[in-house]
Amino acid sequence: MPKMTGAKFLAETMHGYGVTHFFFMPVVVPQAMPEMERLGIRRIMAHSEKSAAYMADAYGRVSRSPAVCGSQSVGAANLAAGLQDAYLGCSPVIALTGRLPQIQQHRNAYQEIDHHSPFDAVTKFNTRVNTIEELPVFLRQAFRESVTGTPGPSHLDLSGIAGGDIMLAETDLEVVVEEPFTRVPPFRPEPDTASVNLAISLLRKAERPVIVAGGGVTASGAGKELVRFAELMQVPVATSLNAKETFPAGHPMAVGTPGSYSRDCANRAVAGADLVFFIGSHTGGQVTNEWRVPKLGTPVIQLDINAAELGRSYPISAGLHGDVAASLRKMTAAAGSAEPSQAQARWLTTVQRYVSEWRAGVSEHYNSDALPMRPERLCKELTEILPDDSILVSDTGHAGIWTGTMIDFKDPGQSFIRCAGSLGWGLPAAIGAKCAAPERPVVCFTGDGGVWYHMSEIETAVRYGINSVTVVNNNASLNQEQGLNEDIYRGRTPGSDELWMLTDGDFAAMAESMGALGIQVTRPGDMASAMDQAINAKRPVVIDVKTDIEGIAPKAWLPK
């Protein structure tokens, strides 16, 4: 067993697990930086700990492999705050922080607080590393925990303000890489045959079944299996935001995104179902609009790689524990071939009518030539011009609603990841996504409210030559908050305005000042040339699109 420092061991282990980038705020594990450089691991220094965590989050989701981020002791709480999104988004991120040695704890040490509690809330695995002998055990466990079951973050708190007690120490160490844990999922278990047969039987007997596909379909890479199963069973499919890319938008059984960031046709379909099959979905508040779509009491089948999710929100008529792709293949084989009943055929026709009615209802704004541009029209332009191998990265709030409901993917090579929690995630996440897939165009959709958070990371992208494209839906406001504030103030008043209206920023000029390409767009017809210019630029790009402040997303449909 060779003798090596903790710094070399950390870098060698990261390299062995396929990690290509380390996202960080200085100073953390500085002794490992030359070792990472020697192995070809790029060190991406961000402008904030939250940005570093967001970059790692997107890297992990796009690559479906472990991502690593870090910060020194004083930035640890900021890094933990950034990990909220990776935790909610089920992303395999490993966070490294330094902490002062134990003798300095609980003594009012400069810039030091307890790290364990903040990270406990946003990780699957969270531990201190006190000696170099502990590093191999806990680092290996961090990789294992992050990719197994429901993926999620792990945290190692290294002794030394920047982890130096561990990095500088030297002992006999062997780098062990457990190959299955280099990816998500590491294993593909299948559900038992009895559970599969029960689920098939329930689906055959139902008159109005609906599938709700969640992020587990994406994590499993199970889009083809989902399409094959839905076609065989002739069951309509609603896709959560995290599963948007997994089912073709133009498919006759596609109903769109349900829940709170939703198309009303999807909510109508799920609410009208007499059986809902949740596939790789947490059945959380967003995809069910606070557990009202479907209503409690609706019969449910649930498939998940994490058995603890089965029945969490809705009591199950059948539970399937397994990897989504492997499980759907087994279910497809077990189902055989059978024609849908007359009732199921009528149901599919009804659902298709819901979709047609929704499209007709949004067509006015979707096709509008009005100026300032409607956000729906911006989404139409993006639907038509996004490259066929692009990754669309969406911020939250209105950005999540517009991208989730109004942008359709026209090519199976297109991908989608979205913010799971914190506004401002989109811009740094797009940088992380581009690091994971440098050969693919990466386009971020955010608003001016979102881009203000981390505009400084455009400089990071310029510094490292990470050529992501950021599209800003710029209406000089947080207009998702307009209704709330005007209800409270009983109208648009100076008191309410300052709570949601913003300065009309020139983000194209800001981007240019940092060395990026800035493009301003005011007319829908200019989007195609702007995107073509952006995709072919040799530097990061910000497309500042001036849109209508009155472009408010409709409230989610709910059954009466």
C-alpha positions as CSV (number, residue, x, y, z in Angstrom):
1,M,0.0,0.0,0.0
2,P,1.7,3.3,-1.1
3,K,2.3,6.2,1.2
4,M,0.5,9.3,0.1
5,T,-0.9,12.6,1.4
6,G,-4.6,13.2,1.9
7,A,-4.5,15.7,-0.9
8,K,-3.2,13.2,-3.4
9,F,-5.6,10.5,-2.2
10,L,-8.6,12.9,-2.6
11,A,-7.6,13.8,-6.2
12,E,-6.9,10.2,-7.2
13,T,-10.2,9.1,-5.8
14,M,-12.2,11.8,-7.6
15,H,-10.4,11.0,-10.8
16,G,-11.2,7.3,-10.3
17,Y,-14.9,8.0,-9.9
18,G,-14.9,10.0,-13.2
19,V,-15.1,13.5,-11.7
20,T,-13.9,16.0,-14.3
21,H,-14.6,19.3,-12.5
22,F,-14.3,20.7,-8.9
23,F,-16.6,23.7,-8.1
24,F,-15.4,25.7,-5.2
25,M,-15.0,29.0,-3.3
26,P,-11.5,29.5,-1.9
27,V,-9.9,28.4,0.1
28,V,-10.6,24.7,0.5
29,V,-8.3,21.6,0.0
30,P,-5.6,23.9,-1.6
31,Q,-3.0,21.1,-1.4
32,A,-5.2,18.9,-3.6
33,M,-5.4,21.5,-6.4
34,P,-2.1,20.7,-8.0
35,E,-3.0,17.0,-7.8
36,M,-6.3,17.6,-9.5
37,E,-4.6,19.7,-12.2
38,R,-2.1,16.8,-12.8
39,L,-5.1,14.4,-13.4
40,G,-7.0,16.8,-15.7
41,I,-9.7,17.8,-13.2
42,R,-10.7,21.4,-13.9
43,R,-10.9,23.6,-10.8
44,I,-13.8,26.0,-11.3
45,M,-13.6,28.9,-8.8
46,A,-17.0,30.6,-8.4
47,H,-18.0,33.9,-7.0
48,S,-20.1,32.4,-4.2
49,E,-20.5,29.1,-2.4
50,K,-24.2,28.9,-3.5
51,S,-23.1,29.2,-7.1
52,A,-20.5,26.5,-6.6
53,A,-23.2,24.2,-5.2
54,Y,-25.6,25.0,-8.1
55,M,-22.9,24.3,-10.7
56,A,-22.2,20.9,-9.0
57,D,-26.0,20.2,-8.9
58,A,-26.4,20.6,-12.6
59,Y,-23.2,18.8,-13.4
60,G,-24.4,15.8,-11.4
61,R,-27.9,15.8,-13.0
62,V,-26.7,16.1,-16.5
63,S,-23.8,13.6,-16.2
64,R,-25.8,11.2,-13.9
65,S,-22.6,10.8,-12.0
66,P,-21.1,12.2,-8.8
67,A,-20.2,15.9,-8.7
68,V,-17.9,17.6,-6.1
69,C,-18.0,21.1,-4.6
70,G,-16.4,22.8,-1.7
71,S,-15.7,25.8,0.5
72,Q,-13.6,26.7,3.5
73,S,-15.0,26.9,7.0
74,V,-16.4,30.4,6.9
75,G,-18.4,29.6,3.7
76,A,-19.7,26.3,4.9
77,A,-23.2,27.5,5.8
78,N,-23.5,29.2,2.4
79,L,-22.6,26.0,0.7
80,A,-25.2,24.1,2.7
81,A,-27.8,26.7,1.6
82,G,-26.8,26.0,-2.0
83,L,-27.1,22.3,-1.5
84,Q,-30.9,22.7,-0.8
85,D,-31.4,22.5,-4.6
86,A,-29.3,19.4,-5.1
87,Y,-31.2,17.8,-2.2
88,L,-34.6,18.7,-3.6
89,G,-33.5,17.9,-7.1
90,C,-32.1,14.5,-6.1
91,S,-28.6,15.3,-7.5
92,P,-25.5,13.2,-6.6
93,V,-23.3,16.0,-5.1
94,I,-20.5,15.6,-2.6
95,A,-19.7,18.7,-0.6
96,L,-16.3,19.2,1.1
97,T,-15.7,21.8,3.8
98,G,-13.0,22.7,6.2
99,R,-13.5,23.3,9.9
100,L,-11.3,24.4,12.7
101,P,-9.8,21.5,14.8
102,Q,-11.9,20.2,17.7
103,I,-9.8,22.0,20.3
104,Q,-11.0,25.3,18.8
105,Q,-14.7,24.4,18.7
106,H,-17.2,25.8,21.3
107,R,-14.7,28.6,22.2
108,N,-15.9,31.5,20.0
109,A,-13.3,30.8,17.3
110,Y,-13.2,33.5,14.6
111,Q,-15.7,32.8,11.8
112,E,-16.6,29.4,13.1
113,I,-20.1,27.9,13.6
114,D,-21.3,24.3,13.9
115,H,-21.5,22.8,10.4
116,H,-23.2,19.6,11.2
117,S,-26.7,20.9,11.7
118,P,-27.0,23.0,8.5
119,F,-25.8,20.1,6.3
120,D,-28.0,17.6,8.1
121,A,-31.0,19.2,6.6
122,V,-29.8,19.0,3.0
123,T,-27.8,15.7,2.7
124,K,-28.2,12.0,2.8
125,F,-24.9,11.5,4.5
126,N,-23.1,14.0,6.7
127,T,-20.0,13.4,8.8
128,R,-16.8,14.9,10.2
129,V,-13.4,13.6,9.0
130,N,-11.0,14.0,11.9
131,T,-7.9,12.1,10.8
132,I,-6.4,11.0,7.5
133,E,-7.2,7.3,8.4
134,E,-10.9,8.2,8.3
135,L,-10.7,9.8,4.8
136,P,-10.8,6.6,2.7
137,V,-13.8,5.2,4.7
138,F,-15.9,8.2,4.6
139,L,-15.0,9.5,1.1
140,R,-15.9,6.1,-0.3
141,Q,-19.2,6.2,1.6
142,A,-20.0,9.7,0.3
143,F,-19.7,8.5,-3.3
144,R,-21.8,5.4,-2.5
145,E,-24.6,7.3,-0.6
146,S,-24.8,10.0,-3.3
147,V,-25.7,7.7,-6.2
148,T,-27.8,4.9,-4.5
149,G,-31.5,4.8,-4.1
150,T,-32.8,8.3,-4.4
151,P,-29.7,10.2,-5.4
152,G,-28.7,13.1,-3.2
153,P,-25.9,15.1,-1.6
154,S,-23.3,14.0,0.9
155,H,-21.0,16.1,3.1
156,L,-17.6,15.6,4.5
157,D,-16.4,18.2,7.1
158,L,-12.6,18.0,7.0
159,S,-10.4,19.0,10.0
160,G,-8.5,22.3,9.3
161,I,-10.0,25.6,8.3
162,A,-9.5,24.6,4.7
163,G,-9.2,20.9,5.3
164,G,-5.4,21.1,5.8
165,D,-5.2,18.7,8.7
166,I,-6.4,16.0,6.4
167,M,-4.8,17.1,3.1
168,L,-1.2,17.6,4.5
169,A,-1.2,14.4,6.6
170,E,0.5,11.3,5.1
171,T,0.0,7.6,5.6
172,D,-0.4,4.3,3.8
173,L,-3.4,4.7,1.6
174,E,-4.9,2.6,-1.3
175,V,-7.3,4.2,-3.8
176,V,-10.3,2.0,-4.1
177,V,-12.9,2.8,-6.8
178,E,-16.2,0.8,-6.6
179,E,-17.2,1.0,-10.3
180,P,-21.0,0.7,-9.8
181,F,-21.0,3.9,-7.7
182,T,-19.5,6.0,-10.5
183,R,-23.0,6.5,-12.0
184,V,-26.7,6.9,-11.4
185,P,-28.2,4.3,-10.9
186,P,-25.4,2.0,-9.7
187,F,-27.7,-1.0,-9.9
188,R,-31.0,-1.8,-11.7
189,P,-33.1,-4.0,-9.4
190,E,-36.5,-5.3,-10.7
191,P,-39.8,-5.6,-8.8
192,D,-41.1,-9.0,-7.9
193,T,-43.3,-10.8,-10.4
194,A,-46.4,-10.8,-8.1
195,S,-46.2,-7.0,-7.8
196,V,-45.8,-6.6,-11.5
197,N,-48.8,-8.9,-12.3
198,L,-51.0,-7.0,-9.8
199,A,-50.1,-3.6,-11.3
200,I,-50.8,-4.9,-14.8
201,S,-54.1,-6.3,-13.7
202,L,-55.1,-3.0,-12.1
203,L,-54.2,-1.0,-15.2
204,R,-56.2,-3.4,-17.4
205,K,-59.3,-3.1,-15.3
206,A,-59.1,0.7,-15.0
207,E,-61.4,2.8,-17.3
208,R,-59.5,6.1,-16.9
209,P,-55.8,5.3,-16.1
210,V,-53.1,8.0,-16.2
211,I,-49.3,7.7,-15.8
212,V,-47.5,10.5,-13.9
213,A,-43.8,10.2,-14.8
214,G,-41.3,11.8,-12.4
215,G,-37.6,12.5,-12.2
216,G,-36.8,8.8,-11.5
217,V,-37.6,8.2,-15.2
218,T,-34.9,10.7,-16.2
219,A,-32.4,9.5,-13.7
220,S,-32.9,5.9,-15.0
221,G,-32.6,7.0,-18.6
222,A,-35.9,5.2,-19.1
223,G,-37.6,7.5,-21.7
224,K,-37.8,4.7,-24.4
225,E,-39.2,2.2,-21.9
226,L,-41.8,4.7,-20.8
227,V,-43.0,5.4,-24.3
228,R,-43.1,1.6,-25.2
229,F,-45.1,0.8,-22.0
230,A,-47.6,3.7,-22.5
231,E,-48.1,2.7,-26.1
232,L,-48.7,-0.9,-25.3
233,M,-51.1,-0.1,-22.5
234,Q,-52.6,2.9,-24.3
235,V,-52.4,5.0,-21.1
236,P,-52.0,8.8,-21.2
237,V,-48.8,10.2,-19.8
238,A,-48.3,13.4,-17.7
239,T,-44.7,14.3,-17.0
240,S,-43.4,16.3,-14.0
241,L,-40.9,19.0,-14.7
242,N,-38.1,16.6,-13.8
243,A,-39.4,14.2,-16.5
244,K,-40.2,16.7,-19.2
245,E,-37.6,15.3,-21.7
246,T,-38.8,11.6,-21.2
247,F,-42.0,11.6,-23.3
248,P,-42.4,13.2,-26.7
249,A,-44.5,16.4,-26.6
250,G,-46.3,15.6,-29.8
251,H,-47.2,12.0,-28.8
252,P,-51.0,11.3,-28.9
253,M,-50.8,10.2,-25.3
254,A,-48.8,13.2,-24.0
255,V,-50.8,15.5,-21.7
256,G,-48.0,17.8,-20.4
257,T,-46.9,18.8,-17.0
258,P,-49.4,18.4,-14.0
259,G,-49.4,20.1,-10.6
260,S,-48.8,23.7,-9.7
261,Y,-46.4,24.6,-12.7
262,S,-48.8,23.0,-15.1
263,R,-51.0,22.8,-18.2
264,D,-54.7,22.6,-17.3
265,C,-55.1,19.7,-19.7
266,A,-52.6,17.6,-17.6
267,N,-54.4,18.5,-14.3
268,R,-57.8,17.7,-15.8
269,A,-56.5,14.3,-17.0
270,V,-54.9,13.4,-13.6
271,A,-57.9,14.7,-11.7
272,G,-60.3,12.7,-13.9
273,A,-58.4,9.4,-13.6
274,D,-59.8,6.4,-11.8
275,L,-56.2,5.0,-11.4
276,V,-52.9,6.9,-11.3
277,F,-49.6,5.2,-11.9
278,F,-46.7,7.3,-10.4
279,I,-43.4,6.2,-12.0
280,G,-40.3,7.5,-10.4
281,S,-42.2,10.4,-8.8
282,H,-42.0,11.6,-5.2
283,T,-45.7,12.5,-5.4
284,G,-44.7,15.8,-3.8
285,G,-46.6,19.1,-3.5
286,Q,-45.6,20.6,-6.8
287,V,-46.5,17.7,-9.1
288,T,-49.8,17.2,-7.3
289,N,-50.6,20.8,-6.6
290,E,-50.5,20.3,-2.8
291,W,-51.9,16.7,-3.1
292,R,-55.2,17.9,-4.7
293,V,-54.4,16.4,-8.2
294,P,-55.2,13.5,-8.0
295,K,-57.4,13.9,-4.9
296,L,-56.7,11.7,-1.9
297,G,-58.6,8.4,-2.2
298,T,-57.8,7.9,-5.9
299,P,-56.4,4.4,-6.5
300,V,-52.6,4.6,-7.0
301,I,-49.8,2.4,-8.3
302,Q,-46.3,3.5,-7.5
303,L,-42.9,2.5,-8.9
304,D,-39.7,3.8,-7.3
305,I,-36.1,2.7,-6.8
306,N,-36.4,3.9,-3.2
307,A,-38.9,1.7,-1.3
308,A,-39.4,4.4,1.3
309,E,-41.2,6.5,-1.3
310,L,-43.9,3.9,-2.0
311,G,-47.1,5.2,-0.4
312,R,-45.5,8.3,1.1
313,S,-48.3,10.6,0.0
314,Y,-51.0,8.3,-1.4
315,P,-51.9,4.9,-0.1
316,I,-51.0,2.4,-2.8
317,S,-53.0,-0.3,-4.4
318,A,-49.8,-1.8,-5.8
319,G,-46.2,-0.9,-5.1
320,L,-43.2,-1.7,-7.3
321,H,-39.7,-1.5,-5.9
322,G,-37.1,-1.2,-8.7
323,D,-35.2,0.8,-11.2
324,V,-37.6,2.5,-13.6
325,A,-36.0,1.2,-16.9
326,A,-35.6,-2.4,-15.7
327,S,-39.1,-2.4,-14.1
328,L,-40.9,-1.0,-17.2
329,R,-39.1,-3.6,-19.3
330,K,-40.4,-6.3,-17.0
331,M,-43.9,-4.9,-17.0
332,T,-43.9,-4.6,-20.8
333,A,-42.9,-8.3,-21.1
334,A,-45.5,-9.3,-18.5
335,A,-48.4,-7.3,-20.1
336,G,-48.2,-9.0,-23.5
337,S,-50.5,-7.6,-26.1
338,A,-54.2,-6.7,-25.5
339,E,-56.5,-4.1,-27.0
340,P,-57.7,-1.4,-24.7
341,S,-61.3,-1.6,-23.5
342,Q,-63.9,0.6,-25.1
343,A,-63.9,2.7,-21.9
344,Q,-60.2,3.2,-22.1
345,A,-60.4,4.2,-25.8
346,R,-63.1,6.8,-24.9
347,W,-60.9,8.1,-22.1
348,L,-57.9,8.5,-24.4
349,T,-60.1,10.5,-26.8
350,T,-61.3,12.7,-23.9
351,V,-57.7,13.4,-22.8
352,Q,-56.7,14.3,-26.3
353,R,-59.7,16.8,-26.3
354,Y,-58.3,18.3,-23.1
355,V,-55.0,18.9,-24.8
356,S,-56.6,20.4,-27.9
357,E,-58.7,22.7,-25.8
358,W,-55.6,23.8,-23.9
359,R,-53.6,24.6,-27.0
360,A,-56.5,26.6,-28.4
361,G,-56.8,28.5,-25.1
362,V,-53.1,29.6,-25.1
363,S,-52.8,30.3,-28.9
364,E,-53.5,34.0,-28.7
365,H,-50.5,34.8,-26.5
366,Y,-48.4,32.0,-28.0
367,N,-48.7,33.4,-31.5
368,S,-48.9,37.1,-30.5
369,D,-46.8,39.7,-32.4
370,A,-47.4,42.3,-29.6
371,L,-44.6,44.4,-28.2
372,P,-43.3,44.2,-25.6
373,M,-43.1,40.5,-26.4
374,R,-45.3,38.1,-24.5
375,P,-43.4,35.4,-22.6
376,E,-45.5,32.7,-24.3
377,R,-44.3,34.0,-27.7
378,L,-40.7,33.8,-26.5
379,C,-41.4,30.2,-25.6
380,K,-42.7,29.5,-29.0
381,E,-39.6,31.0,-30.6
382,L,-37.4,28.8,-28.3
383,T,-39.4,25.7,-29.2
384,E,-38.7,26.3,-32.8
385,I,-35.0,27.3,-32.6
386,L,-33.4,25.2,-29.7
387,P,-30.8,23.0,-31.2
388,D,-31.8,19.3,-31.4
389,D,-29.0,18.3,-28.9
390,S,-29.5,21.2,-26.5
391,I,-29.9,21.2,-22.8
392,L,-32.4,23.6,-21.5
393,V,-31.8,24.8,-17.9
394,S,-34.7,26.5,-16.2
395,D,-34.8,28.7,-13.2
396,T,-37.8,28.6,-10.8
397,G,-40.9,30.8,-10.5
398,H,-42.3,32.0,-13.8
399,A,-39.2,30.6,-15.6
400,G,-40.2,27.2,-14.4
401,I,-43.8,27.7,-15.4
402,W,-43.0,29.0,-18.9
403,T,-40.4,26.4,-19.7
404,G,-42.5,23.6,-18.2
405,T,-45.7,24.4,-19.9
406,M,-45.0,26.4,-23.0
407,I,-41.8,25.0,-24.5
408,D,-42.1,21.7,-26.3
409,F,-39.1,19.5,-27.3
410,K,-39.1,18.4,-30.9
411,D,-36.1,16.1,-30.8
412,P,-35.3,13.2,-28.5
413,G,-31.8,14.5,-28.2
414,Q,-33.0,17.6,-26.2
415,S,-32.7,17.6,-22.4
416,F,-34.2,19.6,-19.6
417,I,-33.2,20.3,-16.0
418,R,-34.9,22.8,-13.7
419,C,-34.4,24.6,-10.5
420,A,-35.8,22.6,-7.5
421,G,-35.9,25.4,-5.1
422,S,-33.9,28.7,-5.1
423,L,-34.5,31.6,-7.6
424,G,-31.1,32.4,-9.2
425,W,-30.1,28.8,-9.6
426,G,-30.3,28.9,-13.4
427,L,-27.3,30.9,-14.5
428,P,-24.6,29.0,-12.5
429,A,-26.4,25.7,-13.1
430,A,-26.0,26.3,-16.8
431,I,-22.3,26.6,-16.3
432,G,-22.3,23.3,-14.4
433,A,-24.4,21.6,-17.1
434,K,-21.9,22.8,-19.8
435,C,-19.0,21.4,-17.8
436,A,-20.8,18.0,-17.8
437,A,-21.6,18.1,-21.5
438,P,-19.2,20.5,-23.2
439,E,-20.1,19.3,-26.7
440,R,-23.8,20.2,-26.3
441,P,-25.4,23.6,-26.5
442,V,-26.6,24.7,-23.0
443,V,-29.3,27.3,-22.8
444,C,-30.5,28.8,-19.5
445,F,-34.0,30.4,-19.3
446,T,-34.3,32.8,-16.4
447,G,-35.9,36.1,-15.6
448,D,-34.4,39.4,-14.6
449,G,-35.4,38.6,-11.0
450,G,-33.4,35.4,-11.3
451,V,-30.3,36.7,-13.2
452,W,-29.7,39.5,-10.7
453,Y,-28.8,36.9,-8.0
454,H,-25.6,35.5,-9.7
455,M,-24.8,37.7,-12.7
456,S,-21.2,37.7,-11.5
457,E,-20.9,34.1,-12.6
458,I,-20.8,35.3,-16.2
459,E,-17.3,36.4,-15.4
460,T,-16.6,32.8,-14.2
461,A,-17.8,31.4,-17.5
462,V,-15.7,33.9,-19.4
463,R,-12.6,33.1,-17.3
464,Y,-12.9,29.4,-18.0
465,G,-14.3,29.6,-21.5
466,I,-17.5,27.9,-20.6
467,N,-19.8,28.9,-23.4
468,S,-23.3,28.6,-22.0
469,V,-26.2,30.8,-23.3
470,T,-28.4,32.7,-20.8
471,V,-31.8,33.9,-22.1
472,V,-33.3,36.6,-19.8
473,N,-37.0,37.0,-19.8
474,N,-36.6,40.7,-18.9
475,N,-39.8,42.4,-17.8
476,A,-38.2,44.6,-15.1
477,S,-40.1,42.8,-12.4
478,L,-40.8,39.8,-10.2
479,N,-44.3,39.8,-11.8
480,Q,-45.1,36.5,-10.3
481,E,-45.5,38.4,-7.0
482,Q,-47.7,41.2,-8.6
483,G,-51.0,39.6,-7.6
484,L,-50.0,39.0,-4.0
485,N,-48.8,42.5,-3.4
486,E,-51.7,44.2,-5.2
487,D,-54.2,42.2,-3.3
488,I,-52.6,43.3,0.0
489,Y,-52.3,47.0,-1.1
490,R,-55.6,46.9,-2.9
491,G,-54.2,47.9,-6.2
492,R,-51.0,49.1,-7.9
493,T,-49.6,51.7,-5.6
494,P,-46.2,53.0,-4.8
495,G,-46.2,50.8,-1.7
496,S,-46.9,47.6,-3.7
497,D,-44.8,48.5,-6.7
498,E,-41.5,48.5,-4.8
499,L,-42.2,45.0,-3.6
500,W,-42.2,43.5,-7.1
501,M,-41.0,46.0,-9.7
502,L,-37.3,46.1,-10.5
503,T,-34.9,48.4,-12.4
504,D,-34.9,47.8,-16.1
505,G,-31.4,46.4,-16.3
506,D,-29.4,46.1,-19.5
507,F,-28.0,42.6,-19.1
508,A,-26.5,42.5,-22.6
509,A,-24.3,45.5,-21.7
510,M,-23.4,43.9,-18.3
511,A,-22.4,40.7,-20.1
512,E,-20.2,42.7,-22.6
513,S,-18.5,44.4,-19.7
514,M,-17.4,41.0,-18.3
515,G,-16.1,39.8,-21.7
516,A,-19.2,37.8,-22.7
517,L,-21.3,38.5,-25.8
518,G,-24.5,40.5,-25.0
519,I,-27.4,40.5,-27.4
520,Q,-30.7,42.5,-26.8
521,V,-33.9,41.3,-28.4
522,T,-37.2,43.2,-28.6
523,R,-39.0,41.5,-31.5
524,P,-40.0,37.8,-31.8
525,G,-38.6,37.6,-35.3
526,D,-35.1,38.4,-34.0
527,M,-34.8,35.4,-31.7
528,A,-33.7,33.0,-34.3
529,S,-30.7,35.0,-35.5
530,A,-29.8,35.9,-31.8
531,M,-29.8,32.2,-30.9
532,D,-27.8,31.2,-34.0
533,Q,-25.2,33.9,-33.1
534,A,-25.1,32.7,-29.5
535,I,-24.7,29.0,-30.3
536,N,-21.8,29.8,-32.7
537,A,-20.1,32.3,-30.4
538,K,-16.8,31.3,-28.9
539,R,-17.7,32.8,-25.5
540,P,-20.5,32.9,-23.0
541,V,-23.6,34.7,-24.2
542,V,-26.5,36.6,-22.6
543,I,-29.6,37.3,-24.7
544,D,-31.6,40.0,-23.0
545,V,-35.2,39.7,-24.2
546,K,-37.5,42.6,-23.4
547,T,-40.9,41.2,-22.5
548,D,-44.3,42.3,-21.3
549,I,-44.6,43.0,-17.5
550,E,-48.3,41.9,-17.9
551,G,-47.2,38.4,-19.0
552,I,-48.5,36.6,-15.9
553,A,-48.7,32.8,-15.9
554,P,-52.3,31.5,-15.3
555,K,-53.1,29.8,-12.0
556,A,-53.1,26.0,-12.0
557,W,-56.4,24.3,-12.8
558,L,-58.1,22.6,-9.9
559,P,-61.2,20.5,-9.8
560,K,-64.2,22.2,-8.4
